[in-house]
Amino acid sequence: MTRSIAAALCILALVPPTDLLGQADPGDAAPLRAAQWSEDIDSLATWLLRTHPRPFTRVDSTVFMDRLSSIRDSAGLLPDAGVAVRLMHLVAGLGDGHTLLDGSERLGFDVWFPLRFYRFTDGLHVTAAPASRPELIGARIVRIGGRPAGVVADSVARVQQTDNALFSAEATYYLSSAPVMRELGFLDGDGRLSLEIEADAGPRAVDVDAVRSQYHLVWRFWGEMFGPPVPDSISLVTAFEGLRPIDFRTLDRGRPPHLQYRLNYHYTLLPEYDAAYMQFNFVNDAREGPDFGTFIADMFADLDDRGVGRFVLDLRRNSGGDGSMLLPFVHAMIKRDDTINRPGRFFVLTGRQTYSAAIMLVGLLREHTNAVFVGEPPGAALNHYGDAITFELPHSGMSFSVSQRYWQYALSDDTSRAMAISVPARFSFADWEAGRDPALEAVLPEGAYQQVLAVLDREGVEAARALYEAQERAAEGADWWEPWDRDDMRRLGQRLLADGRIEDALLGFELNSRRHPAWWRSWEGLADALAAAGRNGEAVAAYRRALEISPGNWNAGHQQSQVAKLSGGG
């Protein structure tokens, strides 16, 4: 969501939950006829093909259309919600998070389980539940409907539009949807949600009844502590200090920085770290308080007056908004190249909910500032589709949003699904419940943030190798971890080699070739260092590896002559 649908959704995201919730009249809508579903499906196909620049980037168009036809054929045989869920699953399979099909009250999607589920590194947990069900507040879910919780969560995520695996992990919303869970086969015969939870005395079975309220998914933007729409008679309580979800819409500086406030933006000083922390949750002007431009100007003036040495920008809960608002912030950072916009002083926290216009900001900061990226990758790639517009299917009332534009914030041939992150930091439920922030802990305490390149340059082989191995262990399982820019390491290795620091250069090139084995320049650099160390046989193998990867690379002549020379042929 970059501009159109995002603007509307972000306006809704700012509305207090009590303004949107309330018990809806269930109505007595008659089931749709097969002919009505056929018209809706025709509309869906027409709008998709007319609007999206390349809808079938990640799926085969023939397979998609065949499956759409199959759903059309089954429309008279399935309940309306069954047709809807199948269509939602098909659209989600396009792999474009801005192109989505949403349910409707007309089809009975206004029935929810009053729970908020969220995935952490230590499993699926309930972050909010009714005050009347204290055993569920913070519970770890082991099984749902008799099946492993992770398997069920994966299945449900496939009904929700996502761009990458990170956003799929975020997509737990439909675990709370009674019609989605029913159509996927995860409810018992009475329509209850049967859970097995982890308890102090061992696993415990509990059942949860659904309630009728309203249907919307705006609550997913409010934060991981907000649950689905529920009647006023149900009071949700969170697993963080027993607070209500709505409490997080009032700024409380007594709470940890990342839990102080979940409206648009705020900042707080962290004098013990000579730092300031800004949390930016919606790319939209606040309904109350200063507009974004005024907020930015006032904040930076305050930080300049105080001489703050480090700055943390938290985008982990920012799902987008109006991207045209972003340049003043970027310009403000560039103006501070002598203060907080310096290597190791400016940290940007991202996560799987960082999305749309927030990714635009990430791309601009990545290109124009010295930001160090911390946390998890955003929920979409730097190159992605967006600017969705929304249509309503004529009979079912389902909302169909379709991307209109391609946004590019990386090289044109960059097809990666996740942006590289320098410092991995992921939340466990134990962290979240206790108010700890692994990202801040990874960069703010004295000595917490260290760069392998800087340590290699300053302290040499042993310290750099030990640091790299420690970081590698901490990043286990994070295939998106990128501790340095490959060109930066290559240039450092060349300088170390020119200075006669052969062993230090060798380590730099060795690590670069390990992390970038498909890049010919990493192998050429390693070969040059091995040759300087007199390890001719290994150097020849490395030169040959560079030539295998790219036989026509611009420096192939040097590599070929070195192979001949070091092999005894020249």
Secondary structure, DSSP 8 states (H G I E B T S, - for coil): --SHHHHHHHHHHHS-HHHH-S-----------HHHHHHHHHHHHHHHHHH-SSTTSSS-HHHHHHHHHHHHHHTTTS-HHHHHHHHHHHHHTT--TT-EEE--GGGT--EE-S-EEEEETTEEEEEEEETT-GGGTT-EEEEETTEEHHHHHHHHHTTS--SSHHHHHH--GGGGBHHHHHHTT-S-TTS-EEEEEEETTEEEEEEE--EE-----GGGGT-TT------TT--EEETTTT--GGGGGS--TTS-GGGS--SSEEEEEEGGGTEEEEEE--BS--SSS--HHHHHHHHHHHHHHHT--EEEEE-TT---B-GGG-HHHHHHHHTTTTTTSSTTTEEEEE-TT--THHHHHHHHHHHHS--EEEES--SS-SSEEE--EEEE-TTT--EEEE--EEE-SS-TT---SS--BSEE----HHHHHHT--HHHHHHSSTTT---HHHHHHHH-HHHHHHHHHHHHHHTTT-TTB--S-HHHHHHHHHHHHHTT-HHHHHHHHHHHHHH-TT-HHHHHHHHHHHHHTT-HHHHHHHHHHHHHH-TT-TTHHHHHHHHHHHTT--
